[in-house]
Amino acid sequence: MRIRNQRDFWSGVMFLALGVLFVIFSQAYQLGTPARMGPGFFPAMLGALMALLGLGIGWRALSRSSGKTELEPVGWRELFLVLTSVAVFSATLPYLGMVVSVSLLIAIAALASHEFSWKETAISIVVLLVMSDLVFVRGLELQFPVWPTFLTR
């Protein structure tokens, strides 16, 4: 068989691999039954659905009716910046609080865009900070610092 649609084929492989990993790691938790679901039930079912989706996408990429496409080169700089922004957020949230951490997350991730502008980034930071405050701090009442810990002492 010949891979006609490279993009769909490798997307299917990614979904299949992630789905199988979800199913494997969910086995550490009790699955339960559909009537009495355990903590591992949802990740196992989600993993199984992802794996099936991956199989379907990958299989379709092999069919003759699939359009022929090639893979574009990977944007390593963009990938690095987005992953770095998430790592910086998770490392700084306990110490610098939500305001600084979310601001860093958005600013670093925005650098990955080819249409980057400071004005749009600042607007995104303000909107997402307000939404984060409304949803996580006020709505869900999650217990994490909003401001840096050295300012609240």
Sequence and secondary structure as in RCSB ss.txt:
>XXXX:A:sequence
MRIRNQRDFWSGVMFLALGVLFVIFSQAYQLGTPARMGPGFFPAMLGALMALLGLGIGWRALSRSSGKTELEPVG
WRELFLVLTSVAVFSATLPYLGMVVSVSLLIAIAALASHEFSWKETAISIVVLLVMSDLVFVRGLELQFPVWPTF
LTR
>XXXX:A:secstr
   SBHHHHHHHHHHHHHHHHHHHHHTTS  B SSSB TTHHHHHHHHHHHHHHHHHHHHHHSTTS  B      
HHHHHHHHHHHHHHHHHHHHHHHHHHHHHHHHHHHTT TT  HHHHHHHHHHHHHHHIIIIIIIS   S SS HH
HH 
